[in-house]
């Protein structure tokens, strides 16, 4: 979204001084209020604000407010000239000429000082009403907690006032609703070989997110040279690299020290990335299907990258066939160049964020929201993964009869593939998801996964998943063994259970086909790590483009 020059620089002390509290987006059919649109704002400071010249942004337009002395804790309405005669309110009414016609959903609005400092922003959605009846018109959207600056839909809902809204008055739904949820990455994209774009679940403090030292790139010679946070939402960060990424190399991007605009700290986060390429046939595999969700739930399709290359999801489409075998209109998985690393799981649906929240998934952006998903009937159906040039990657003709025969209630139960390497179009490859998992495992290894389904020699193996470095000669080190046909570049990192890297064991070390390497349980400074559980992530690559990743849970006791 294009903004005027100078708009976007935010003063952390000023953010939240003036906030949105109520939106009347679709006033008809009227419930009790006049048929006019309005936007309500609140002065959260202890000082009187002179709103002359303050900015109201809607989509790509910017409007300037007239003079108004707004006392501390007071409300004001923004509206068009024709609305003034209809509004029976005691608060100040600021006429914007022209006042934009507010879309019912999916628009960005923001407030800013005359100097261009953004002080509040929203990307509102119709789903925020939480009521199919009220989103049809006549009811306003109200903010629950005006001290919650997350800008997320969890802090907004439809008014419960008998008139349909509360312009100029405290909101009918007001209650304490603090933002305690840390921001998370919802998308990683690579527009080109020297740019990494990150999308976050909520706005970040731009002075921190604009510091390139908060982003460390491991796996090659490139480093993050510049970080730019994009206004007005401050949810998108564009990273410029010192040199282009190389094909076939597995990288790790470590994020640290980031804080949301509502002062919630984001834990250190590690994300795998690579330069994406077009997928091979069966490089992506349909791995889980939910075609009969409970109530108003959502269908979803999980795919897994079972290949050894990083796949470009913008070059992949999903569709189905007509009865005579022709492809229906296809939907691309992404409009941005999103890299899918080997072994990564991706969930496709029309409501990715809602699914990620429902499954409490630490998804690192792997729940994709598509404009539409091919129809998945409850009894049987067809699904096809295609490249953008029309080549079939994977296809499944599923049936509800593939569920276990003894399962009487199949609503809300996903079908899971036993192993990603098994053929998708065979009934024997699938089984019902388990009760203990909630009848599904979107974004995760399938609950019914069987490692014995396909036998193959792993390129790197762990001797045993524990070490006891106490000097008694028994399991004092953790050892990895290679089984390759030629040398490879190996990186191994140890993480704690919060996802923080605590030891960079190997960094792009060239190892022979049958080499072995061992770790003694120390951190990067040679100090013994605390006892407990850790995660080991290994990445292997070769100049010919071959890549492989492996991950284990390990225990350290001494």
C-alpha positions as CSV (number, residue, x, y, z in Angstrom):
1,X,0.0,0.0,0.0
2,X,1.5,3.3,-1.1
3,X,1.7,6.0,1.6
4,X,2.7,9.7,1.3
5,X,6.4,10.5,1.8
6,X,7.3,10.8,5.4
7,X,4.3,8.8,6.8
8,X,5.3,5.9,8.8
9,X,8.0,7.0,11.3
10,X,6.6,6.1,14.6
11,X,7.4,7.5,18.0
12,X,7.0,4.6,20.5
13,X,5.8,7.1,23.1
14,X,3.1,8.5,20.7
15,X,1.8,5.1,19.5
16,X,-1.7,4.5,20.9
17,X,-2.3,8.1,21.9
18,X,-5.3,8.2,19.6
19,X,-7.0,4.9,18.8
20,X,-9.9,3.4,16.8
21,X,-12.7,2.2,19.1
22,X,-15.8,1.7,16.8
23,X,-16.5,1.2,13.1
24,X,-19.9,1.5,11.5
25,X,-19.1,0.0,8.1
26,X,-22.6,-1.1,6.9
27,X,-25.4,0.8,8.7
28,X,-28.3,-0.7,6.8
29,X,-30.7,-2.2,7.5
30,X,-30.9,0.1,10.4
31,X,-31.3,-1.4,13.9
32,X,-31.7,1.9,15.8
33,X,-29.0,4.2,14.6
34,X,-29.2,6.5,11.5
35,X,-28.1,5.0,8.1
36,X,-24.7,6.7,8.1
37,X,-21.1,5.4,8.3
38,X,-18.7,6.6,11.0
39,X,-15.4,5.9,12.6
40,X,-15.0,6.5,16.4
41,X,-11.6,7.4,18.0
42,X,-10.5,7.8,21.6
43,X,-7.9,10.1,23.2
44,X,-6.0,7.6,25.5
45,X,-3.5,10.2,26.7
46,X,-3.6,12.5,29.8
47,X,-3.4,15.6,27.6
48,X,-5.9,17.4,25.4
49,X,-5.1,16.7,21.8
50,X,-5.5,19.3,19.1
51,X,-6.5,17.1,16.1
52,X,-6.1,19.9,13.5
53,X,-4.1,18.3,10.7
54,X,-4.1,14.8,12.1
55,X,-4.3,12.1,9.5
56,X,-6.9,9.5,8.8
57,X,-5.7,6.9,6.3
58,X,-8.1,4.6,4.4
59,X,-6.7,2.1,1.9
60,X,-4.4,4.2,-0.2
61,X,-6.1,7.6,0.6
62,X,-5.2,10.1,3.3
63,X,-7.5,12.6,4.8
64,X,-6.8,15.6,7.1
65,X,-8.8,16.3,10.2
66,X,-10.3,19.7,11.0
67,X,-9.6,21.6,14.3
68,X,-10.8,19.8,17.4
69,X,-9.6,20.0,21.0
70,X,-10.2,16.5,22.3
71,X,-9.9,16.1,26.1
72,X,-8.3,13.1,27.8
73,X,-10.5,10.0,27.6
74,X,-12.9,11.6,25.2
75,X,-14.4,10.2,22.0
76,X,-14.7,11.8,18.6
77,X,-16.5,10.7,15.4
78,X,-15.1,10.9,11.9
79,X,-17.7,11.0,9.2
80,X,-19.0,12.7,6.1
81,X,-20.8,16.1,5.9
82,X,-24.2,14.5,5.2
83,X,-24.0,12.3,8.3
84,X,-23.8,15.2,10.8
85,X,-27.5,16.1,10.8
86,X,-28.4,12.5,11.5
87,X,-26.0,11.7,14.4
88,X,-27.5,12.5,17.8
89,X,-24.3,12.5,19.8
90,X,-22.6,14.7,22.4
91,X,-19.0,14.0,21.4
92,X,-17.1,16.1,18.8
93,X,-17.9,15.2,15.1
94,X,-15.0,15.7,12.7
95,X,-16.3,16.1,9.1
96,X,-13.9,14.8,6.5
97,X,-14.6,16.0,2.9
98,X,-14.9,13.8,1.1
99,X,-15.4,10.9,3.6
100,X,-14.6,7.6,2.0
101,X,-17.3,4.9,1.4
102,X,-16.1,2.3,3.9
103,X,-15.9,-1.2,2.5
104,X,-17.4,-3.9,4.7
105,X,-14.2,-5.9,5.0
106,X,-10.5,-6.2,4.2
107,X,-9.3,-2.6,4.4
108,X,-6.4,-1.0,6.2
109,X,-7.2,2.2,8.2
110,X,-4.7,4.2,10.3
111,X,-4.3,7.4,12.3
112,X,-1.3,9.7,12.3
113,X,0.0,13.0,13.6
114,X,0.4,16.0,11.4
115,X,4.1,15.1,11.2
116,X,3.3,11.7,9.7
117,X,3.8,9.5,12.8
118,X,1.4,6.5,12.7
119,X,-0.3,6.2,16.1
120,X,-2.8,3.4,15.4
121,X,-3.7,1.0,12.5
122,X,-6.1,-1.8,11.7
123,X,-6.7,-4.2,8.9
124,X,-10.3,-4.9,9.6
125,X,-12.2,-8.0,8.5
126,X,-15.9,-8.9,8.3
127,X,-15.2,-12.1,10.3
128,X,-14.5,-9.8,13.4
129,X,-18.2,-9.5,13.9
130,X,-18.4,-13.1,15.1
131,X,-22.0,-13.2,13.9
132,X,-23.3,-14.0,10.4
133,X,-26.5,-12.1,11.3
134,X,-24.9,-8.9,12.5
135,X,-22.3,-8.7,9.6
136,X,-25.3,-8.3,7.2
137,X,-25.7,-4.7,8.4
138,X,-27.0,-2.3,11.0
139,X,-24.4,-3.2,13.7
140,X,-21.0,-1.6,14.4
141,X,-17.7,-3.3,15.2
142,X,-16.6,-2.3,18.7
143,X,-13.2,-2.6,20.4
144,X,-13.2,-4.7,23.6
145,X,-10.1,-3.2,25.4
146,X,-8.8,0.2,24.3
147,X,-5.5,-0.5,26.0
148,X,-4.9,-3.5,23.8
149,X,-2.9,-2.1,20.9
150,X,-2.5,-5.4,19.0
151,X,-4.8,-4.4,16.2
152,X,-6.0,-8.0,16.0
153,X,-9.6,-9.3,15.5
154,X,-9.5,-11.0,18.9
155,X,-10.0,-7.5,20.4
156,X,-13.0,-6.6,18.2
157,X,-16.6,-7.9,17.9
158,X,-20.1,-6.8,17.0
159,X,-21.9,-4.3,19.2
160,X,-24.5,-5.7,21.6
161,X,-26.2,-2.4,22.2
162,X,-29.9,-2.5,21.3
163,X,-29.4,0.4,18.8
164,X,-26.7,-1.4,16.9
165,X,-23.8,0.7,18.2
166,X,-22.5,3.2,20.8
167,X,-21.2,6.3,18.9
168,X,-19.6,8.8,21.3
169,X,-20.2,6.5,24.3
170,X,-18.2,3.7,26.0
171,X,-18.5,0.5,24.0
172,X,-21.2,-2.0,24.9
173,X,-18.7,-4.9,24.7
174,X,-15.9,-3.2,26.7
175,X,-14.0,-5.5,29.1
176,X,-10.4,-6.2,30.0
177,X,-8.8,-8.1,27.2
178,X,-5.0,-7.6,27.4
179,X,-2.7,-8.7,24.6
180,X,-0.5,-11.4,26.0
181,X,0.2,-13.3,22.8
182,X,3.7,-12.9,21.4
183,X,4.0,-12.0,17.8
184,X,4.8,-14.8,15.4
185,X,6.0,-15.1,11.8
186,X,3.0,-15.8,9.5
187,X,4.9,-15.7,6.2
188,X,8.4,-15.8,4.8
189,X,8.8,-14.9,1.2
190,X,11.8,-14.3,-1.2
191,X,10.8,-11.7,-3.8
192,X,14.4,-12.1,-5.3
193,X,17.7,-13.7,-4.3
194,X,18.8,-10.8,-2.1
195,X,15.5,-9.9,-0.3
196,X,13.7,-11.8,2.4
197,X,10.2,-10.5,3.4
198,X,8.7,-11.5,6.8
199,X,5.0,-11.0,7.7
200,X,4.1,-11.0,11.4
201,X,0.9,-11.7,13.2
202,X,0.9,-8.2,14.7
203,X,2.7,-4.9,14.5
204,X,6.3,-4.6,15.8
205,X,8.1,-1.7,17.4
206,X,9.8,-0.4,14.2
207,X,13.0,0.8,16.0
208,X,13.7,-2.8,16.9
209,X,12.4,-4.5,13.8
210,X,14.4,-2.0,11.7
211,X,17.6,-3.1,13.3
212,X,19.4,-5.6,11.0
213,X,21.3,-7.0,13.9
214,X,18.0,-8.6,15.1
215,X,18.2,-10.9,12.1
216,X,21.0,-13.4,11.8
217,X,21.4,-15.5,8.6
218,X,23.4,-18.7,9.0
219,X,24.4,-21.1,6.2
220,X,26.5,-19.0,3.8
221,X,28.4,-15.8,3.3
222,X,25.4,-13.6,3.1
223,X,24.2,-11.5,6.0
224,X,21.3,-9.1,6.7
225,X,22.6,-5.6,5.7
226,X,19.3,-3.7,6.0
227,X,15.9,-4.1,7.7
228,X,12.9,-1.9,6.6
229,X,9.6,-2.0,8.5
230,X,6.6,-1.1,6.4
231,X,4.0,1.3,7.6
232,X,1.2,1.6,8.6
233,X,0.7,-1.8,10.2
234,X,4.4,-2.5,10.9
235,X,3.7,-6.2,10.4
236,X,5.9,-6.6,7.3
237,X,9.7,-6.4,7.4
238,X,11.9,-6.4,4.3
239,X,15.4,-7.7,4.8
240,X,18.1,-6.8,2.2
241,X,21.0,-9.2,2.1
242,X,24.7,-8.5,1.5
243,X,24.8,-10.9,-1.4
244,X,22.4,-13.2,-3.2
245,X,21.4,-16.5,-1.8
246,X,22.7,-19.6,-3.6
247,X,20.6,-22.4,-5.0
248,X,20.9,-25.7,-3.1
249,X,22.1,-24.1,0.1
250,X,20.0,-24.4,3.3
251,X,20.0,-21.3,5.4
252,X,18.7,-20.5,8.9
253,X,17.3,-17.1,9.8
254,X,17.4,-16.4,13.5
255,X,15.1,-13.6,14.8
256,X,15.8,-12.1,18.3
257,X,14.9,-9.1,20.5
258,X,11.6,-8.2,18.7
259,X,8.7,-6.7,20.6
260,X,5.1,-6.0,19.5
261,X,3.5,-2.5,19.5
262,X,1.6,-3.7,22.6
263,X,4.9,-4.5,24.4
264,X,4.7,-8.3,24.1
265,X,8.1,-9.9,23.6
266,X,8.6,-12.3,20.8
267,X,10.9,-15.2,21.7
268,X,13.9,-16.0,19.7
269,X,12.8,-17.8,16.5
270,X,14.7,-19.9,14.0
271,X,13.4,-20.4,10.5
272,X,14.8,-22.5,7.7
273,X,15.0,-21.0,4.2
274,X,16.5,-21.5,0.8
275,X,16.3,-20.3,-2.8
276,X,13.1,-21.9,-4.1
277,X,12.8,-23.9,-7.3
278,X,10.0,-25.5,-9.3
279,X,8.8,-28.8,-7.8
280,X,9.4,-32.2,-9.3
281,X,6.6,-34.7,-10.0
282,X,5.5,-36.0,-6.6
283,X,8.0,-33.6,-5.0
284,X,5.0,-32.3,-3.0
285,X,2.7,-35.0,-1.6
286,X,-0.9,-34.6,-0.4
287,X,-0.5,-35.8,3.2
288,X,-3.7,-35.1,5.1
289,X,-7.3,-34.2,4.2
290,X,-10.2,-32.9,6.2
291,X,-13.3,-32.8,3.9
292,X,-16.1,-33.2,6.5
293,X,-15.4,-30.6,9.3
294,X,-17.6,-30.2,12.3
295,X,-20.3,-27.5,12.1
296,X,-19.0,-24.3,10.5
297,X,-15.4,-25.5,10.5
298,X,-13.1,-25.4,7.5
299,X,-11.9,-28.0,5.0
300,X,-8.2,-28.3,4.8
301,X,-5.5,-30.0,2.8
302,X,-2.0,-30.6,4.1
303,X,0.9,-31.1,1.7
304,X,4.5,-32.0,2.6
305,X,7.7,-31.4,0.6
306,X,9.0,-34.9,0.3
307,X,11.8,-33.9,-2.1
308,X,15.4,-32.9,-1.4
309,X,15.0,-29.4,-2.9
310,X,13.5,-26.1,-1.7
311,X,10.2,-25.6,-3.6
312,X,8.7,-22.4,-4.7
313,X,5.0,-22.4,-3.6
314,X,4.1,-19.6,-6.0
315,X,4.7,-22.1,-8.8
316,X,2.2,-24.6,-7.4
317,X,-1.6,-24.7,-7.9
318,X,-4.4,-26.7,-6.4
319,X,-7.5,-27.8,-8.4
320,X,-9.8,-30.8,-9.1
321,X,-11.1,-32.5,-12.2
322,X,-14.5,-32.5,-13.8
323,X,-16.3,-35.8,-14.4
324,X,-14.7,-36.0,-17.9
325,X,-11.2,-35.5,-16.5
326,X,-10.6,-31.9,-17.3
327,X,-9.0,-29.5,-14.8
328,X,-11.2,-27.0,-13.1
329,X,-10.0,-23.4,-12.4
330,X,-6.8,-23.7,-10.4
331,X,-5.8,-21.6,-7.4
332,X,-2.1,-20.7,-6.8
333,X,-0.8,-21.6,-3.3
334,X,0.9,-18.2,-3.0
335,X,1.3,-15.0,-4.9
336,X,4.6,-14.4,-3.3
337,X,7.7,-16.5,-3.7
338,X,7.4,-18.7,-0.6
339,X,10.1,-21.3,0.0
340,X,9.0,-24.8,1.2
341,X,12.0,-26.5,2.7
342,X,12.5,-30.3,2.4
343,X,10.3,-32.1,4.9
344,X,8.1,-29.0,5.7
345,X,4.3,-29.3,6.0
346,X,1.9,-26.7,4.6
347,X,-1.8,-26.4,5.3
348,X,-4.2,-25.1,2.6
349,X,-7.6,-23.7,3.5
350,X,-9.8,-20.6,3.0
351,X,-9.1,-19.6,6.7
352,X,-5.5,-20.3,7.5
353,X,-5.2,-18.0,10.5
354,X,-8.4,-19.4,12.1
355,X,-7.0,-23.0,11.6
356,X,-3.6,-22.1,13.0
357,X,-5.3,-20.6,16.1
358,X,-7.7,-23.5,16.5
359,X,-4.9,-26.0,16.4
360,X,-2.6,-23.8,18.6
361,X,0.0,-24.3,16.0
362,X,3.5,-22.8,16.0
363,X,3.2,-22.8,12.3
364,X,5.9,-20.4,11.2
365,X,3.7,-19.2,8.5
366,X,2.8,-22.7,7.1
367,X,-1.0,-22.2,7.2
368,X,-1.9,-20.7,3.9
369,X,-5.1,-18.8,3.3
370,X,-6.3,-19.3,-0.3
371,X,-9.0,-17.3,-2.1
372,X,-10.9,-20.6,-2.4
373,X,-10.2,-24.3,-2.0
374,X,-11.5,-26.9,-4.5
375,X,-14.8,-28.4,-3.3
376,X,-14.2,-31.4,-1.0
377,X,-17.5,-33.3,-0.8
378,X,-18.1,-35.4,2.3
379,X,-18.5,-38.7,0.5
380,X,-15.8,-38.7,-2.1
381,X,-13.8,-36.2,-4.2
382,X,-10.8,-35.3,-6.3
383,X,-7.8,-33.1,-5.6
384,X,-4.8,-32.2,-7.8
385,X,-1.6,-30.4,-7.2
386,X,-0.3,-28.8,-10.4
387,X,2.7,-26.7,-11.4
388,X,1.7,-23.3,-12.9
389,X,2.6,-24.7,-16.4
390,X,0.0,-27.5,-15.9
391,X,2.2,-30.5,-14.9
392,X,0.7,-32.8,-12.3
393,X,2.7,-33.0,-9.0
394,X,0.3,-35.2,-7.1
395,X,-3.3,-36.3,-7.2
396,X,-5.8,-38.1,-5.0
397,X,-9.3,-39.5,-5.5
398,X,-10.4,-39.9,-1.9
399,X,-13.4,-41.6,-0.4
400,X,-15.0,-41.5,3.0
401,X,-14.8,-45.3,2.9
402,X,-11.0,-44.9,3.5
403,X,-11.8,-44.2,7.1
404,X,-11.5,-47.1,9.6
405,X,-14.6,-49.3,9.4
406,X,-15.2,-49.2,13.2
407,X,-15.4,-45.4,13.3
408,X,-19.1,-44.6,13.5
409,X,-18.7,-40.8,13.5
410,X,-16.5,-39.4,10.8
411,X,-17.4,-35.7,11.0
412,X,-14.4,-33.7,12.0
413,X,-12.0,-36.6,11.4
414,X,-9.1,-36.1,9.0
415,X,-7.6,-38.7,6.7
416,X,-3.9,-39.0,7.2
417,X,-1.3,-40.6,5.0
418,X,0.7,-43.3,6.7
419,X,3.9,-42.1,5.1
420,X,4.5,-39.2,2.7
421,X,6.3,-41.4,0.2
422,X,3.3,-43.7,-0.2
423,X,1.1,-43.2,-3.3
424,X,-1.6,-40.7,-2.7
425,X,-4.3,-42.4,-4.9
426,X,-4.4,-45.7,-3.0
427,X,-6.7,-46.4,-0.1
428,X,-4.1,-48.5,1.7
429,X,-2.0,-45.3,2.0
430,X,-4.5,-43.6,4.3
431,X,-6.0,-44.0,7.7
432,X,-8.2,-42.0,10.1
433,X,-6.5,-39.5,12.4
434,X,-6.2,-40.5,16.0
435,X,-8.5,-39.4,18.9
436,X,-5.5,-38.3,21.0
437,X,-4.5,-35.7,18.4
438,X,-8.0,-34.3,18.1
439,X,-8.6,-36.3,14.9
440,X,-6.1,-34.3,12.9
441,X,-2.5,-33.0,12.9
442,X,-2.4,-30.1,10.3
443,X,1.1,-28.6,10.0
444,X,2.7,-31.5,11.9
445,X,3.9,-35.0,11.4
446,X,0.9,-37.3,11.0
447,X,-0.3,-39.0,14.2
448,X,-0.6,-42.3,12.3
449,X,2.9,-42.0,10.6
450,X,4.7,-45.3,10.4
451,X,8.4,-45.0,9.8
452,X,8.5,-48.6,8.5
453,X,6.2,-47.8,5.6
454,X,9.1,-47.0,3.3
455,X,12.5,-48.3,4.0
456,X,15.5,-46.2,2.9
457,X,18.9,-45.4,4.1
458,X,19.0,-42.0,5.9
459,X,21.9,-39.7,4.8
460,X,22.5,-38.8,8.5
461,X,21.7,-40.8,11.6
462,X,21.8,-40.2,15.4
463,X,23.6,-42.9,17.3
464,X,21.4,-42.4,20.4
465,X,19.1,-39.5,21.5
466,X,20.9,-38.8,24.8
467,X,24.2,-37.9,26.3
468,X,25.6,-37.9,29.9
469,X,28.9,-35.9,29.7
470,X,30.0,-36.8,33.3
471,X,33.3,-38.4,32.3
472,X,32.4,-41.9,33.2
473,X,33.1,-43.1,29.7
474,X,29.4,-44.0,29.0
475,X,27.5,-41.8,26.5
476,X,29.8,-38.8,27.2
477,X,29.1,-37.5,23.7
478,X,26.3,-37.4,21.1
479,X,27.4,-38.8,17.7
480,X,26.1,-38.3,14.2
481,X,27.0,-40.7,11.4
482,X,26.8,-40.0,7.6
483,X,25.8,-42.4,4.9
484,X,26.4,-40.5,1.6
485,X,27.6,-41.3,-1.8
486,X,29.8,-38.2,-1.9
487,X,31.0,-35.4,0.5
488,X,28.5,-32.8,1.7
489,X,28.4,-29.5,3.5
490,X,26.9,-30.1,7.0
491,X,25.4,-27.6,9.5
492,X,24.1,-28.8,12.9
493,X,22.5,-26.6,15.5
494,X,21.2,-27.4,19.0
495,X,18.0,-25.6,20.2
496,X,16.3,-25.4,23.5
497,X,12.6,-26.1,23.8
498,X,11.8,-22.4,23.3
499,X,13.3,-22.6,19.9
500,X,16.5,-20.6,20.8
501,X,19.8,-21.7,19.3
502,X,22.1,-22.7,22.1
503,X,25.0,-24.3,20.2
504,X,26.0,-24.0,16.6
505,X,27.8,-27.3,16.5
506,X,28.8,-27.4,12.9
507,X,28.7,-24.5,10.4
508,X,28.9,-25.5,6.7
509,X,31.5,-28.1,7.5
510,X,32.5,-30.3,4.6
511,X,32.4,-34.0,5.7
512,X,33.1,-37.2,3.9
513,X,30.5,-39.8,2.9
514,X,31.1,-41.9,6.0
515,X,32.4,-39.4,8.5
516,X,31.2,-39.2,12.1
517,X,31.0,-36.1,14.4
518,X,30.4,-35.9,18.1
519,X,29.2,-33.2,20.5
520,X,30.1,-33.0,24.2
521,X,27.0,-31.0,25.5
522,X,28.7,-27.6,25.7
523,X,27.4,-24.2,24.3
524,X,29.3,-21.9,22.0
525,X,31.5,-20.7,24.9
526,X,32.5,-24.2,25.9
527,X,30.2,-24.2,29.0
528,X,28.1,-27.3,29.8
529,X,24.5,-26.7,29.0
530,X,21.8,-27.1,31.7
531,X,20.3,-30.6,32.0
532,X,17.1,-31.1,30.0
533,X,15.5,-31.7,26.6
534,X,16.9,-30.1,23.4
535,X,16.3,-30.2,19.7
536,X,19.0,-31.1,17.1
537,X,18.6,-29.8,13.6
538,X,21.0,-31.0,10.8
539,X,21.2,-29.6,7.3
540,X,23.2,-31.2,4.5
541,X,23.7,-29.8,1.0
542,X,25.9,-30.2,-2.1
543,X,26.7,-27.9,-5.0
544,X,24.6,-30.0,-7.3
545,X,21.5,-28.8,-5.5
546,X,20.9,-31.8,-3.3
547,X,19.7,-30.8,0.2
548,X,18.5,-32.8,3.2
549,X,17.3,-31.9,6.7
550,X,16.9,-34.0,9.8
551,X,15.6,-33.2,13.3
552,X,15.8,-35.1,16.6
553,X,14.7,-34.6,20.2
554,X,17.6,-35.3,22.6
555,X,18.2,-35.4,26.3
556,X,21.2,-34.0,28.2
557,X,21.9,-35.3,31.7
558,X,25.1,-35.2,33.8
